[in-house]
Amino acid sequence: MRYVLFGDGDSPHLLKWARALAGIEGLELWAASSRGFAPGFDAVLPEPRRLALGTTPDAAGGNVALLRELPKLARWLKSVRADWLNPHYLSSHGTLVWLAQKLYGVPGRLVASAWGSDILVTPQRSATLRWATRRVLRQAVLCTSDSRVMAQRMRELGAGEVMVFPFGLDTLPPPPRAKAPWLFFANRGLEPIYAPERVLRVFAEVAAQQPDALLVVANEGSLRPTLEAQVAALDLRDRVSFVGRLDAAAQARWYARASWYLSLPTSDSISVSVLEAMAHGCVPLLSDLPANRELVKSFDNGLLLPPGVPLTLASLESLAERAEDIRHHNRQWVQQHALFGPSVQAFVQRLRAIPAA
């Protein structure tokens, strides 16, 4: 089986897919990237089986530079002659593969892998983007989604068969040793869709009631200067730390220390960061979104925070009393449902079972 991944090769998420697929016997992996390739690809895939387009695509659309690379991508894909073409993030990479097949006769069957905002946000931005997303989904022999709510939306947009599995962990981390009781960790992007300003407001509500509460904010984004000013205005400079973008090992250390994990985006599918936090024993405090309801039941194994509803110290204390049980439950759920390797194995088995066109 000759198989092409196409997405953002600088993304650790695409690298995770590549690692999982490269280990499957009888599958020959190739990869194209709209940008470059993260260093980790060197150990997974030889350079002759990679194509880097070197553009800087924007999830919001308007990717004229990427469209200009369509002839180059099509020539490369025609030379590869893959059995399966698997674009990741459908409004950009998926559209390009669909165009390559329609305009240049690129061979291969299409597998469409949605990541979240390409289904839940982008198609609502314009009729053109909605039309393009529909074309990709209808062309796909098989689609993948990481949540049931996103899979349903994909079907509404024209998808046929959709496999649902979380974009999970490679392995389950060791059980946490000692948690800091009032340490909060947040590591989503510092961009509007992730609502980091709400993370700070929610933490400020807790900090006003619990003098030992501390927040560590990882990752980077365009809102960082605004957020640092917000921290100063809230007089929380001694209690909120911005640590920037972390590598996997450093991030794991913060997960292991923190008792609480804050993730409050305005739109989301099932987030790998939330799964990582659950696996490391952090109690998840999440925005009340449909995909998050697939992971968390309020006051059972975490807390969902509807907009405008304050987070009270009493709510956290009721969860803290059951923290060990919550950690055990969440880690067990991740082990049973959100390890990525077994999910990809089942996905490839499904591809092999689909009759040839």
Secondary structure as UniProt FT lines:
FT   STRAND          2..7
FT   TURN            9..10
FT   HELIX           12..22
FT   TURN            25..26
FT   STRAND          28..33
FT   HELIX           39..43
FT   HELIX           47..49
FT   STRAND          50..52
FT   TURN            59..60
FT   HELIX           64..68
FT   HELIX           70..80
FT   STRAND          84..88
FT   HELIX           90..94
FT   HELIX           95..104
FT   STRAND          109..113
FT   HELIX           117..120
FT   HELIX           122..124
FT   HELIX           127..139
FT   STRAND          142..145
FT   HELIX           148..156
FT   TURN            157..158
FT   STRAND          162..164
FT   STRAND          180..186
FT   HELIX           192..194
FT   HELIX           196..207
FT   TURN            208..209
FT   TURN            211..212
FT   STRAND          214..218
FT   TURN            222..223
FT   HELIX           224..233
FT   TURN            234..235
FT   TURN            237..239
FT   STRAND          240..244
FT   HELIX           248..257
FT   STRAND          258..263
FT   HELIX           272..279
FT   TURN            280..281
FT   STRAND          283..287
FT   HELIX           290..293
FT   TURN            294..295
FT   TURN            299..301
FT   STRAND          302..305
FT   TURN            307..308
FT   HELIX           313..320
FT   TURN            321..322
FT   HELIX           323..337
FT   HELIX           340..353
//
